[in-house]
Amino acid sequence: MAIIFVGLWGVITIPIALSVVFSIIKPVVMADNTGISAIIIVVVVALLDGYIGIKIFEKKIEPWLLKRKKKRNFP
């Protein structure tokens, strides 16, 4: 379940996060001719976004699922 949630979280939020970050750091990306800074920025944003997705799952979604499971008396 965690893999599905983090995957959906990434598909929805990574493009938004990248567009915001690249619009803020546009001068740095434009000054670099090799594109290495853009690759580093993408990796950092993707890792940070994945970490946030995992933490949201651990703190909000997983306890809710466990409470729901106990309420319905599933084995």
N, CA, C and O atoms as a Tripos MOL2 file, in Angstrom:
@<TRIPOS>MOLECULE
protein
  300   299    75     0     0
PROTEIN
NO_CHARGES

@<TRIPOS>ATOM
      1 N           0.8140   -1.1950    0.0000 N.3       1 MET1
      2 CA          0.0000    0.0000    0.0000 C.3       1 MET1
      3 C           0.8620    1.2650    0.0000 C.2       1 MET1
      4 O           0.5270    2.2610   -0.6410 O.2       1 MET1
      5 N           1.9750    1.2030    0.7300 N.am      2 ALA2
      6 CA          2.8510    2.3750    0.8010 C.3       2 ALA2
      7 C           3.4640    2.6860   -0.5580 C.2       2 ALA2
      8 O           3.6190    3.8530   -0.9200 O.2       2 ALA2
      9 N           3.8100    1.6550   -1.3030 N.am      3 ILE3
     10 CA          4.4250    1.8660   -2.6190 C.3       3 ILE3
     11 C           3.4360    2.5500   -3.5630 C.2       3 ILE3
     12 O           3.8050    3.4510   -4.3160 O.2       3 ILE3
     13 N           2.1870    2.1170   -3.5150 N.am      4 ILE4
     14 CA          1.1700    2.7230   -4.3750 C.3       4 ILE4
     15 C           0.9600    4.1870   -4.0010 C.2       4 ILE4
     16 O           0.8870    5.0510   -4.8740 O.2       4 ILE4
     17 N           0.8610    4.4630   -2.6910 N.am      5 PHE5
     18 CA          0.6410    5.8480   -2.2600 C.3       5 PHE5
     19 C           1.8020    6.7480   -2.6570 C.2       5 PHE5
     20 O           1.5910    7.8300   -3.2050 O.2       5 PHE5
     21 N           3.0320    6.3050   -2.3810 N.am      6 VAL6
     22 CA          4.1980    7.1350   -2.7040 C.3       6 VAL6
     23 C           4.3320    7.3060   -4.2140 C.2       6 VAL6
     24 O           4.7340    8.3710   -4.6820 O.2       6 VAL6
     25 N           4.0010    6.2740   -4.9770 N.am      7 GLY7
     26 CA          4.0340    6.3880   -6.4330 C.3       7 GLY7
     27 C           3.0400    7.4140   -6.9530 C.2       7 GLY7
     28 O           3.3790    8.2540   -7.7870 O.2       7 GLY7
     29 N           1.8100    7.3410   -6.4530 N.am      8 LEU8
     30 CA          0.8050    8.3310   -6.8610 C.3       8 LEU8
     31 C           1.1750    9.7290   -6.3850 C.2       8 LEU8
     32 O           0.9940   10.7100   -7.1070 O.2       8 LEU8
     33 N           1.6930    9.8100   -5.1650 N.am      9 TRP9
     34 CA          2.1360   11.0980   -4.6200 C.3       9 TRP9
     35 C           3.2010   11.7100   -5.5380 C.2       9 TRP9
     36 O           3.1410   12.8960   -5.8610 O.2       9 TRP9
     37 N           4.1670   10.9000   -5.9520 N.am     10 GLY10
     38 CA          5.2320   11.3990   -6.8100 C.3      10 GLY10
     39 C           4.7300   11.8330   -8.1740 C.2      10 GLY10
     40 O           5.1380   12.8730   -8.6910 O.2      10 GLY10
     41 N           3.8420   11.0350   -8.7570 N.am     11 VAL11
     42 CA          3.3100   11.3670  -10.0840 C.3      11 VAL11
     43 C           2.5490   12.6910  -10.0560 C.2      11 VAL11
     44 O           2.5860   13.4580  -11.0180 O.2      11 VAL11
     45 N           1.8650   12.9500   -8.9530 N.am     12 ILE12
     46 CA          1.0700   14.1800   -8.8680 C.3      12 ILE12
     47 C           1.9220   15.3860   -8.4750 C.2      12 ILE12
     48 O           1.7530   16.4640   -9.0430 O.2      12 ILE12
     49 N           2.8330   15.2240   -7.5130 N.am     13 THR13
     50 CA          3.4980   16.3950   -6.9430 C.3      13 THR13
     51 C           4.8700   16.7190   -7.5250 C.2      13 THR13
     52 O           5.2920   17.8730   -7.4570 O.2      13 THR13
     53 N           5.5780   15.7590   -8.0900 N.am     14 ILE14
     54 CA          6.9210   16.0530   -8.6150 C.3      14 ILE14
     55 C           6.8770   17.0720   -9.7590 C.2      14 ILE14
     56 O           7.6890   17.9980   -9.7510 O.2      14 ILE14
     57 N           5.9760   16.9560  -10.7420 N.am     15 PRO15
     58 CA          5.9480   18.0010  -11.7820 C.3      15 PRO15
     59 C           5.6570   19.3980  -11.2350 C.2      15 PRO15
     60 O           6.2260   20.3860  -11.7000 O.2      15 PRO15
     61 N           4.7740   19.4700  -10.2520 N.am     16 ILE16
     62 CA          4.4640   20.7680   -9.6510 C.3      16 ILE16
     63 C           5.6860   21.3210   -8.9240 C.2      16 ILE16
     64 O           6.0270   22.4940   -9.0700 O.2      16 ILE16
     65 N           6.3420   20.4620   -8.1380 N.am     17 ALA17
     66 CA          7.5210   20.8980   -7.3870 C.3      17 ALA17
     67 C           8.6500   21.3150   -8.3270 C.2      17 ALA17
     68 O           9.3310   22.3090   -8.0750 O.2      17 ALA17
     69 N           8.8520   20.5650   -9.4050 N.am     18 LEU18
     70 CA          9.9180   20.9180  -10.3470 C.3      18 LEU18
     71 C           9.6370   22.2450  -11.0440 C.2      18 LEU18
     72 O          10.5520   23.0450  -11.2370 O.2      18 LEU18
     73 N           8.3980   22.4880  -11.4210 N.am     19 SER19
     74 CA          8.1010   23.7600  -12.0860 C.3      19 SER19
     75 C           8.3020   24.9370  -11.1390 C.2      19 SER19
     76 O           8.7770   25.9930  -11.5560 O.2      19 SER19
     77 N           7.9460   24.7650   -9.8770 N.am     20 VAL20
     78 CA          8.1570   25.8420   -8.9020 C.3      20 VAL20
     79 C           9.6420   26.0750   -8.6720 C.2      20 VAL20
     80 O          10.1020   27.2170   -8.6730 O.2      20 VAL20
     81 N          10.3980   24.9880   -8.4720 N.am     21 VAL21
     82 CA         11.8340   25.1220   -8.1900 C.3      21 VAL21
     83 C          12.5710   25.7070   -9.3860 C.2      21 VAL21
     84 O          13.4160   26.5860   -9.2160 O.2      21 VAL21
     85 N          12.2690   25.2370  -10.5900 N.am     22 PHE22
     86 CA         12.9720   25.7640  -11.7560 C.3      22 PHE22
     87 C          12.6000   27.2160  -12.0480 C.2      22 PHE22
     88 O          13.4230   27.9650  -12.5740 O.2      22 PHE22
     89 N          11.3930   27.6210  -11.7220 N.am     23 SER23
     90 CA         11.0560   29.0330  -11.9290 C.3      23 SER23
     91 C          11.7700   29.9220  -10.9160 C.2      23 SER23
     92 O          12.1080   31.0650  -11.2230 O.2      23 SER23
     93 N          12.0020   29.4060   -9.7120 N.am     24 ILE24
     94 CA         12.7250   30.1810   -8.6980 C.3      24 ILE24
     95 C          14.2200   30.2220   -9.0020 C.2      24 ILE24
     96 O          14.8550   31.2640   -8.8440 O.2      24 ILE24
     97 N          14.7840   29.0990   -9.4340 N.am     25 ILE25
     98 CA         16.2390   28.9970   -9.6260 C.3      25 ILE25
     99 C          16.5980   29.1030  -11.1130 C.2      25 ILE25
    100 O          17.6110   28.5470  -11.5400 O.2      25 ILE25
    101 N          15.8070   29.7880  -11.8840 N.am     26 LYS26
    102 CA         16.0470   29.9260  -13.3180 C.3      26 LYS26
    103 C          17.4210   30.5240  -13.6530 C.2      26 LYS26
    104 O          18.0600   30.0270  -14.5810 O.2      26 LYS26
    105 N          17.9120   31.5500  -12.9640 N.am     27 PRO27
    106 CA         19.2300   32.0960  -13.3160 C.3      27 PRO27
    107 C          20.3720   31.0880  -13.1670 C.2      27 PRO27
    108 O          21.3130   31.0960  -13.9600 O.2      27 PRO27
    109 N          20.2920   30.2340  -12.1710 N.am     28 VAL28
    110 CA         21.3430   29.2230  -11.9780 C.3      28 VAL28
    111 C          21.3240   28.2200  -13.1190 C.2      28 VAL28
    112 O          22.3770   27.8360  -13.6300 O.2      28 VAL28
    113 N          20.1450   27.7990  -13.5160 N.am     29 VAL29
    114 CA         20.0260   26.8190  -14.5940 C.3      29 VAL29
    115 C          20.4450   27.4330  -15.9280 C.2      29 VAL29
    116 O          21.0790   26.7600  -16.7410 O.2      29 VAL29
    117 N          20.1070   28.6770  -16.1620 N.am     30 MET30
    118 CA         20.4670   29.3310  -17.4210 C.3      30 MET30
    119 C          21.9670   29.5920  -17.5250 C.2      30 MET30
    120 O          22.5140   29.6130  -18.6280 O.2      30 MET30
    121 N          22.6330   29.7900  -16.4000 N.am     31 ALA31
    122 CA         24.0700   30.0600  -16.4180 C.3      31 ALA31
    123 C          24.8890   28.8030  -16.6720 C.2      31 ALA31
    124 O          26.0260   28.8890  -17.1370 O.2      31 ALA31
    125 N          24.3290   27.6430  -16.3730 N.am     32 ASP32
    126 CA         25.0580   26.3840  -16.5310 C.3      32 ASP32
    127 C          24.8530   25.8470  -17.9440 C.2      32 ASP32
    128 O          23.7230   25.5770  -18.3520 O.2      32 ASP32
    129 N          25.9510   25.6920  -18.6910 N.am     33 ASN33
    130 CA         25.8650   25.1920  -20.0640 C.3      33 ASN33
    131 C          25.7960   23.6750  -20.1400 C.2      33 ASN33
    132 O          25.2990   23.1290  -21.1250 O.2      33 ASN33
    133 N          26.2870   22.9860  -19.1160 N.am     34 THR34
    134 CA         26.3660   21.5260  -19.1790 C.3      34 THR34
    135 C          25.0710   20.8410  -18.7660 C.2      34 THR34
    136 O          24.8100   19.7220  -19.2090 O.2      34 THR34
    137 N          24.2680   21.4630  -17.9490 N.am     35 GLY35
    138 CA         23.0190   20.8660  -17.4960 C.3      35 GLY35
    139 C          23.1510   20.0400  -16.2370 C.2      35 GLY35
    140 O          22.1820   19.4330  -15.7820 O.2      35 GLY35
    141 N          24.3490   20.0140  -15.6700 N.am     36 ILE36
    142 CA         24.5620   19.2290  -14.4530 C.3      36 ILE36
    143 C          23.7710   19.8160  -13.2890 C.2      36 ILE36
    144 O          23.2450   19.0690  -12.4630 O.2      36 ILE36
    145 N          23.6810   21.1170  -13.2120 N.am     37 SER37
    146 CA         22.9150   21.7240  -12.1140 C.3      37 SER37
    147 C          21.4410   21.3430  -12.2060 C.2      37 SER37
    148 O          20.7960   21.1270  -11.1810 O.2      37 SER37
    149 N          20.9040   21.2580  -13.4140 N.am     38 ALA38
    150 CA         19.5040   20.8640  -13.5810 C.3      38 ALA38
    151 C          19.2920   19.4210  -13.1360 C.2      38 ALA38
    152 O          18.2850   19.1090  -12.5000 O.2      38 ALA38
    153 N          20.2230   18.5510  -13.4630 N.am     39 ILE39
    154 CA         20.1210   17.1490  -13.0470 C.3      39 ILE39
    155 C          20.1840   17.0370  -11.5350 C.2      39 ILE39
    156 O          19.4170   16.2840  -10.9350 O.2      39 ILE39
    157 N          21.0900   17.7790  -10.9140 N.am     40 ILE40
    158 CA         21.2150   17.7430   -9.4520 C.3      40 ILE40
    159 C          19.9460   18.2780   -8.7990 C.2      40 ILE40
    160 O          19.4760   17.7180   -7.8080 O.2      40 ILE40
    161 N          19.3930   19.3470   -9.3380 N.am     41 ILE41
    162 CA         18.1600   19.9200   -8.7940 C.3      41 ILE41
    163 C          17.0110   18.9190   -8.9040 C.2      41 ILE41
    164 O          16.2340   18.7670   -7.9610 O.2      41 ILE41
    165 N          16.8970   18.2370  -10.0380 N.am     42 VAL42
    166 CA         15.8310   17.2470  -10.2230 C.3      42 VAL42
    167 C          15.9690   16.1100   -9.2220 C.2      42 VAL42
    168 O          14.9770   15.6840   -8.6300 O.2      42 VAL42
    169 N          17.1820   15.6150   -9.0270 N.am     43 VAL43
    170 CA         17.3920   14.5100   -8.0880 C.3      43 VAL43
    171 C          17.0480   14.9360   -6.6630 C.2      43 VAL43
    172 O          16.3800   14.1990   -5.9380 O.2      43 VAL43
    173 N          17.4990   16.1130   -6.2640 N.am     44 VAL44
    174 CA         17.2240   16.5920   -4.9020 C.3      44 VAL44
    175 C          15.7210   16.7900   -4.6860 C.2      44 VAL44
    176 O          15.1870   16.3910   -3.6510 O.2      44 VAL44
    177 N          15.0450   17.3970   -5.6470 N.am     45 VAL45
    178 CA         13.6020   17.6310   -5.5120 C.3      45 VAL45
    179 C          12.8420   16.3050   -5.4780 C.2      45 VAL45
    180 O          11.9090   16.1530   -4.6890 O.2      45 VAL45
    181 N          13.2230   15.3520   -6.3120 N.am     46 ALA46
    182 CA         12.5350   14.0580   -6.3300 C.3      46 ALA46
    183 C          12.7450   13.3000   -5.0220 C.2      46 ALA46
    184 O          11.8020   12.7110   -4.4950 O.2      46 ALA46
    185 N          13.9610   13.3070   -4.4940 N.am     47 LEU47
    186 CA         14.2200   12.6300   -3.2220 C.3      47 LEU47
    187 C          13.4620   13.2950   -2.0770 C.2      47 LEU47
    188 O          12.8850   12.6120   -1.2300 O.2      47 LEU47
    189 N          13.4640   14.6060   -2.0530 N.am     48 LEU48
    190 CA         12.7430   15.3280   -1.0070 C.3      48 LEU48
    191 C          11.2360   15.0740   -1.1000 C.2      48 LEU48
    192 O          10.5730   14.9000   -0.0770 O.2      48 LEU48
    193 N          10.7050   15.0520   -2.2970 N.am     49 ASP49
    194 CA          9.2840   14.8020   -2.4890 C.3      49 ASP49
    195 C           8.9160   13.3760   -2.0810 C.2      49 ASP49
    196 O           7.8730   13.1610   -1.4640 O.2      49 ASP49
    197 N           9.7560   12.4070   -2.4150 N.am     50 GLY50
    198 CA          9.5240   11.0320   -1.9850 C.3      50 GLY50
    199 C           9.5690   10.8850   -0.4820 C.2      50 GLY50
    200 O           8.7650   10.1570    0.1000 O.2      50 GLY50
    201 N          10.5080   11.5740    0.1530 N.am     51 TYR51
    202 CA         10.6170   11.5410    1.6140 C.3      51 TYR51
    203 C           9.3600   12.1220    2.2660 C.2      51 TYR51
    204 O           8.8450   11.5680    3.2380 O.2      51 TYR51
    205 N           8.8790   13.2260    1.7320 N.am     52 ILE52
    206 CA          7.6570   13.8350    2.2650 C.3      52 ILE52
    207 C           6.4680   12.8900    2.0810 C.2      52 ILE52
    208 O           5.6290   12.7690    2.9740 O.2      52 ILE52
    209 N           6.3910   12.2200    0.9300 N.am     53 GLY53
    210 CA          5.3100   11.2640    0.6950 C.3      53 GLY53
    211 C           5.3400   10.1020    1.6690 C.2      53 GLY53
    212 O           4.2930    9.6730    2.1530 O.2      53 GLY53
    213 N           6.5300    9.5840    1.9640 N.am     54 ILE54
    214 CA          6.6660    8.4840    2.9220 C.3      54 ILE54
    215 C           6.2480    8.9350    4.3110 C.2      54 ILE54
    216 O           5.5470    8.2080    5.0130 O.2      54 ILE54
    217 N           6.6690   10.1220    4.7130 N.am     55 LYS55
    218 CA          6.3120   10.6240    6.0400 C.3      55 LYS55
    219 C           4.8020   10.8620    6.1640 C.2      55 LYS55
    220 O           4.2200   10.5860    7.2120 O.2      55 LYS55
    221 N           4.1760   11.3620    5.1230 N.am     56 ILE56
    222 CA          2.7230   11.5480    5.1600 C.3      56 ILE56
    223 C           2.0310   10.1970    5.2990 C.2      56 ILE56
    224 O           1.0670   10.0650    6.0530 O.2      56 ILE56
    225 N           2.5230    9.1940    4.5740 N.am     57 PHE57
    226 CA          1.9210    7.8650    4.6880 C.3      57 PHE57
    227 C           2.0790    7.3100    6.0960 C.2      57 PHE57
    228 O           1.1290    6.7700    6.6630 O.2      57 PHE57
    229 N           3.2840    7.4410    6.6680 N.am     58 GLU58
    230 CA          3.5340    6.8900    8.0010 C.3      58 GLU58
    231 C           2.7230    7.5990    9.0830 C.2      58 GLU58
    232 O           2.2480    6.9510   10.0170 O.2      58 GLU58
    233 N           2.5580    8.8940    8.9750 N.am     59 LYS59
    234 CA          1.9180    9.6540   10.0540 C.3      59 LYS59
    235 C           0.4010    9.7770    9.9050 C.2      59 LYS59
    236 O          -0.3020    9.8790   10.9110 O.2      59 LYS59
    237 N          -0.1130    9.7690    8.6900 N.am     60 LYS60
    238 CA         -1.5430   10.0180    8.4840 C.3      60 LYS60
    239 C          -2.2940    8.8070    7.9240 C.2      60 LYS60
    240 O          -3.3130    8.3990    8.4810 O.2      60 LYS60
    241 N          -1.8010    8.2370    6.8380 N.am     61 ILE61
    242 CA         -2.5480    7.2060    6.1150 C.3      61 ILE61
    243 C          -2.5060    5.8620    6.8420 C.2      61 ILE61
    244 O          -3.5410    5.2190    7.0170 O.2      61 ILE61
    245 N          -1.3190    5.4370    7.2640 N.am     62 GLU62
    246 CA         -1.1830    4.1260    7.9040 C.3      62 GLU62
    247 C          -1.9850    4.0150    9.2060 C.2      62 GLU62
    248 O          -2.6740    3.0120    9.3900 O.2      62 GLU62
    249 N          -1.9300    4.9990   10.1220 N.am     63 PRO63
    250 CA         -2.7820    4.8910   11.3190 C.3      63 PRO63
    251 C          -4.2800    4.8590   10.9860 C.2      63 PRO63
    252 O          -5.0510    4.1520   11.6340 O.2      63 PRO63
    253 N          -4.6760    5.6200    9.9830 N.am     64 TRP64
    254 CA         -6.0750    5.6120    9.5720 C.3      64 TRP64
    255 C          -6.4790    4.2420    9.0500 C.2      64 TRP64
    256 O          -7.5690    3.7610    9.3590 O.2      64 TRP64
    257 N          -5.6040    3.5990    8.2540 N.am     65 LEU65
    258 CA         -5.9060    2.2650    7.7360 C.3      65 LEU65
    259 C          -5.9660    1.2320    8.8540 C.2      65 LEU65
    260 O          -6.8310    0.3560    8.8340 O.2      65 LEU65
    261 N          -5.0650    1.3190    9.8290 N.am     66 LEU66
    262 CA         -5.0790    0.3760   10.9480 C.3      66 LEU66
    263 C          -6.3410    0.5440   11.7930 C.2      66 LEU66
    264 O          -6.9350   -0.4440   12.2250 O.2      66 LEU66
    265 N          -6.7450    1.7780   12.0260 N.am     67 LYS67
    266 CA         -7.9610    2.0310   12.7960 C.3      67 LYS67
    267 C          -9.1820    1.4920   12.0540 C.2      67 LYS67
    268 O         -10.0870    0.9220   12.6630 O.2      67 LYS67
    269 N          -9.1980    1.6750   10.7630 N.am     68 ARG68
    270 CA        -10.3030    1.1820    9.9430 C.3      68 ARG68
    271 C         -10.3400   -0.3400    9.9370 C.2      68 ARG68
    272 O         -11.4110   -0.9450    9.9770 O.2      68 ARG68
    273 N          -9.1530   -0.9590    9.8840 N.am     69 LYS69
    274 CA         -9.0620   -2.4160    9.8890 C.3      69 LYS69
    275 C          -9.5760   -2.9870   11.2110 C.2      69 LYS69
    276 O         -10.2900   -3.9900   11.2140 O.2      69 LYS69
    277 N          -9.2210   -2.3610   12.3270 N.am     70 LYS70
    278 CA         -9.6910   -2.8280   13.6350 C.3      70 LYS70
    279 C         -11.1970   -2.6480   13.7780 C.2      70 LYS70
    280 O         -11.8690   -3.4750   14.3940 O.2      70 LYS70
    281 N         -11.7210   -1.5800   13.2150 N.am     71 LYS71
    282 CA        -13.1510   -1.3050   13.3170 C.3      71 LYS71
    283 C         -13.9660   -2.3700   12.5850 C.2      71 LYS71
    284 O         -15.0510   -2.7400   13.0360 O.2      71 LYS71
    285 N         -13.4580   -2.8580   11.4740 N.am     72 ARG72
    286 CA        -14.1840   -3.8510   10.6790 C.3      72 ARG72
    287 C         -13.8710   -5.2860   11.0930 C.2      72 ARG72
    288 O         -14.4780   -6.2200   10.5690 O.2      72 ARG72
    289 N         -12.9340   -5.4790   12.0260 N.am     73 ASN73
    290 CA        -12.5600   -6.7950   12.5460 C.3      73 ASN73
    291 C         -12.0350   -7.7400   11.4670 C.2      73 ASN73
    292 O         -12.4000   -8.9150   11.4280 O.2      73 ASN73
    293 N         -11.1830   -7.2210   10.6020 N.am     74 PHE74
    294 CA        -10.5290   -8.0800    9.6260 C.3      74 PHE74
    295 C          -9.4400   -8.8780   10.3190 C.2      74 PHE74
    296 O          -8.8010   -8.3770   11.2450 O.2      74 PHE74
    297 N          -9.2170  -10.1160    9.8850 N.am     75 PRO75
    298 CA         -8.1390  -10.9120   10.5170 C.3      75 PRO75
    299 C          -6.7590  -10.4350   10.1520 C.2      75 PRO75
    300 O          -5.7680  -11.0060   10.6070 O.2      75 PRO75
@<TRIPOS>BOND
     1     1     2 1
     2     2     3 1
     3     3     4 2
     4     3     5 am
     5     5     6 1
     6     6     7 1
     7     7     8 2
     8     7     9 am
     9     9    10 1
    10    10    11 1
    11    11    12 2
    12    11    13 am
    13    13    14 1
    14    14    15 1
    15    15    16 2
    16    15    17 am
    17    17    18 1
    18    18    19 1
    19    19    20 2
    20    19    21 am
    21    21    22 1
    22    22    23 1
    23    23    24 2
    24    23    25 am
    25    25    26 1
    26    26    27 1
    27    27    28 2
    28    27    29 am
    29    29    30 1
    30    30    31 1
    31    31    32 2
    32    31    33 am
    33    33    34 1
    34    34    35 1
    35    35    36 2
    36    35    37 am
    37    37    38 1
    38    38    39 1
    39    39    40 2
    40    39    41 am
    41    41    42 1
    42    42    43 1
    43    43    44 2
    44    43    45 am
    45    45    46 1
    46    46    47 1
    47    47    48 2
    48    47    49 am
    49    49    50 1
    50    50    51 1
    51    51    52 2
    52    51    53 am
    53    53    54 1
    54    54    55 1
    55    55    56 2
    56    55    57 am
    57    57    58 1
    58    58    59 1
    59    59    60 2
    60    59    61 am
    61    61    62 1
    62    62    63 1
    63    63    64 2
    64    63    65 am
    65    65    66 1
    66    66    67 1
    67    67    68 2
    68    67    69 am
    69    69    70 1
    70    70    71 1
    71    71    72 2
    72    71    73 am
    73    73    74 1
    74    74    75 1
    75    75    76 2
    76    75    77 am
    77    77    78 1
    78    78    79 1
    79    79    80 2
    80    79    81 am
    81    81    82 1
    82    82    83 1
    83    83    84 2
    84    83    85 am
    85    85    86 1
    86    86    87 1
    87    87    88 2
    88    87    89 am
    89    89    90 1
    90    90    91 1
    91    91    92 2
    92    91    93 am
    93    93    94 1
    94    94    95 1
    95    95    96 2
    96    95    97 am
    97    97    98 1
    98    98    99 1
    99    99   100 2
   100    99   101 am
   101   101   102 1
   102   102   103 1
   103   103   104 2
   104   103   105 am
   105   105   106 1
   106   106   107 1
   107   107   108 2
   108   107   109 am
   109   109   110 1
   110   110   111 1
   111   111   112 2
   112   111   113 am
   113   113   114 1
   114   114   115 1
   115   115   116 2
   116   115   117 am
   117   117   118 1
   118   118   119 1
   119   119   120 2
   120   119   121 am
   121   121   122 1
   122   122   123 1
   123   123   124 2
   124   123   125 am
   125   125   126 1
   126   126   127 1
   127   127   128 2
   128   127   129 am
   129   129   130 1
   130   130   131 1
   131   131   132 2
   132   131   133 am
   133   133   134 1
   134   134   135 1
   135   135   136 2
   136   135   137 am
   137   137   138 1
   138   138   139 1
   139   139   140 2
   140   139   141 am
   141   141   142 1
   142   142   143 1
   143   143   144 2
   144   143   145 am
   145   145   146 1
   146   146   147 1
   147   147   148 2
   148   147   149 am
   149   149   150 1
   150   150   151 1
   151   151   152 2
   152   151   153 am
   153   153   154 1
   154   154   155 1
   155   155   156 2
   156   155   157 am
   157   157   158 1
   158   158   159 1
   159   159   160 2
   160   159   161 am
   161   161   162 1
   162   162   163 1
   163   163   164 2
   164   163   165 am
   165   165   166 1
   166   166   167 1
   167   167   168 2
   168   167   169 am
   169   169   170 1
   170   170   171 1
   171   171   172 2
   172   171   173 am
   173   173   174 1
   174   174   175 1
   175   175   176 2
   176   175   177 am
   177   177   178 1
   178   178   179 1
   179   179   180 2
   180   179   181 am
   181   181   182 1
   182   182   183 1
   183   183   184 2
   184   183   185 am
   185   185   186 1
   186   186   187 1
   187   187   188 2
   188   187   189 am
   189   189   190 1
   190   190   191 1
   191   191   192 2
   192   191   193 am
   193   193   194 1
   194   194   195 1
   195   195   196 2
   196   195   197 am
   197   197   198 1
   198   198   199 1
   199   199   200 2
   200   199   201 am
   201   201   202 1
   202   202   203 1
   203   203   204 2
   204   203   205 am
   205   205   206 1
   206   206   207 1
   207   207   208 2
   208   207   209 am
   209   209   210 1
   210   210   211 1
   211   211   212 2
   212   211   213 am
   213   213   214 1
   214   214   215 1
   215   215   216 2
   216   215   217 am
   217   217   218 1
   218   218   219 1
   219   219   220 2
   220   219   221 am
   221   221   222 1
   222   222   223 1
   223   223   224 2
   224   223   225 am
   225   225   226 1
   226   226   227 1
   227   227   228 2
   228   227   229 am
   229   229   230 1
   230   230   231 1
   231   231   232 2
   232   231   233 am
   233   233   234 1
   234   234   235 1
   235   235   236 2
   236   235   237 am
   237   237   238 1
   238   238   239 1
   239   239   240 2
   240   239   241 am
   241   241   242 1
   242   242   243 1
   243   243   244 2
   244   243   245 am
   245   245   246 1
   246   246   247 1
   247   247   248 2
   248   247   249 am
   249   249   250 1
   250   250   251 1
   251   251   252 2
   252   251   253 am
   253   253   254 1
   254   254   255 1
   255   255   256 2
   256   255   257 am
   257   257   258 1
   258   258   259 1
   259   259   260 2
   260   259   261 am
   261   261   262 1
   262   262   263 1
   263   263   264 2
   264   263   265 am
   265   265   266 1
   266   266   267 1
   267   267   268 2
   268   267   269 am
   269   269   270 1
   270   270   271 1
   271   271   272 2
   272   271   273 am
   273   273   274 1
   274   274   275 1
   275   275   276 2
   276   275   277 am
   277   277   278 1
   278   278   279 1
   279   279   280 2
   280   279   281 am
   281   281   282 1
   282   282   283 1
   283   283   284 2
   284   283   285 am
   285   285   286 1
   286   286   287 1
   287   287   288 2
   288   287   289 am
   289   289   290 1
   290   290   291 1
   291   291   292 2
   292   291   293 am
   293   293   294 1
   294   294   295 1
   295   295   296 2
   296   295   297 am
   297   297   298 1
   298   298   299 1
   299   299   300 2
@<TRIPOS>SUBSTRUCTURE
     1 MET1         2 RESIDUE 1 A MET
     2 ALA2         6 RESIDUE 1 A ALA
     3 ILE3        10 RESIDUE 1 A ILE
     4 ILE4        14 RESIDUE 1 A ILE
     5 PHE5        18 RESIDUE 1 A PHE
     6 VAL6        22 RESIDUE 1 A VAL
     7 GLY7        26 RESIDUE 1 A GLY
     8 LEU8        30 RESIDUE 1 A LEU
     9 TRP9        34 RESIDUE 1 A TRP
    10 GLY10       38 RESIDUE 1 A GLY
    11 VAL11       42 RESIDUE 1 A VAL
    12 ILE12       46 RESIDUE 1 A ILE
    13 THR13       50 RESIDUE 1 A THR
    14 ILE14       54 RESIDUE 1 A ILE
    15 PRO15       58 RESIDUE 1 A PRO
    16 ILE16       62 RESIDUE 1 A ILE
    17 ALA17       66 RESIDUE 1 A ALA
    18 LEU18       70 RESIDUE 1 A LEU
    19 SER19       74 RESIDUE 1 A SER
    20 VAL20       78 RESIDUE 1 A VAL
    21 VAL21       82 RESIDUE 1 A VAL
    22 PHE22       86 RESIDUE 1 A PHE
    23 SER23       90 RESIDUE 1 A SER
    24 ILE24       94 RESIDUE 1 A ILE
    25 ILE25       98 RESIDUE 1 A ILE
    26 LYS26      102 RESIDUE 1 A LYS
    27 PRO27      106 RESIDUE 1 A PRO
    28 VAL28      110 RESIDUE 1 A VAL
    29 VAL29      114 RESIDUE 1 A VAL
    30 MET30      118 RESIDUE 1 A MET
    31 ALA31      122 RESIDUE 1 A ALA
    32 ASP32      126 RESIDUE 1 A ASP
    33 ASN33      130 RESIDUE 1 A ASN
    34 THR34      134 RESIDUE 1 A THR
    35 GLY35      138 RESIDUE 1 A GLY
    36 ILE36      142 RESIDUE 1 A ILE
    37 SER37      146 RESIDUE 1 A SER
    38 ALA38      150 RESIDUE 1 A ALA
    39 ILE39      154 RESIDUE 1 A ILE
    40 ILE40      158 RESIDUE 1 A ILE
    41 ILE41      162 RESIDUE 1 A ILE
    42 VAL42      166 RESIDUE 1 A VAL
    43 VAL43      170 RESIDUE 1 A VAL
    44 VAL44      174 RESIDUE 1 A VAL
    45 VAL45      178 RESIDUE 1 A VAL
    46 ALA46      182 RESIDUE 1 A ALA
    47 LEU47      186 RESIDUE 1 A LEU
    48 LEU48      190 RESIDUE 1 A LEU
    49 ASP49      194 RESIDUE 1 A ASP
    50 GLY50      198 RESIDUE 1 A GLY
    51 TYR51      202 RESIDUE 1 A TYR
    52 ILE52      206 RESIDUE 1 A ILE
    53 GLY53      210 RESIDUE 1 A GLY
    54 ILE54      214 RESIDUE 1 A ILE
    55 LYS55      218 RESIDUE 1 A LYS
    56 ILE56      222 RESIDUE 1 A ILE
    57 PHE57      226 RESIDUE 1 A PHE
    58 GLU58      230 RESIDUE 1 A GLU
    59 LYS59      234 RESIDUE 1 A LYS
    60 LYS60      238 RESIDUE 1 A LYS
    61 ILE61      242 RESIDUE 1 A ILE
    62 GLU62      246 RESIDUE 1 A GLU
    63 PRO63      250 RESIDUE 1 A PRO
    64 TRP64      254 RESIDUE 1 A TRP
    65 LEU65      258 RESIDUE 1 A LEU
    66 LEU66      262 RESIDUE 1 A LEU
    67 LYS67      266 RESIDUE 1 A LYS
    68 ARG68      270 RESIDUE 1 A ARG
    69 LYS69      274 RESIDUE 1 A LYS
    70 LYS70      278 RESIDUE 1 A LYS
    71 LYS71      282 RESIDUE 1 A LYS
    72 ARG72      286 RESIDUE 1 A ARG
    73 ASN73      290 RESIDUE 1 A ASN
    74 PHE74      294 RESIDUE 1 A PHE
    75 PRO75      298 RESIDUE 1 A PRO
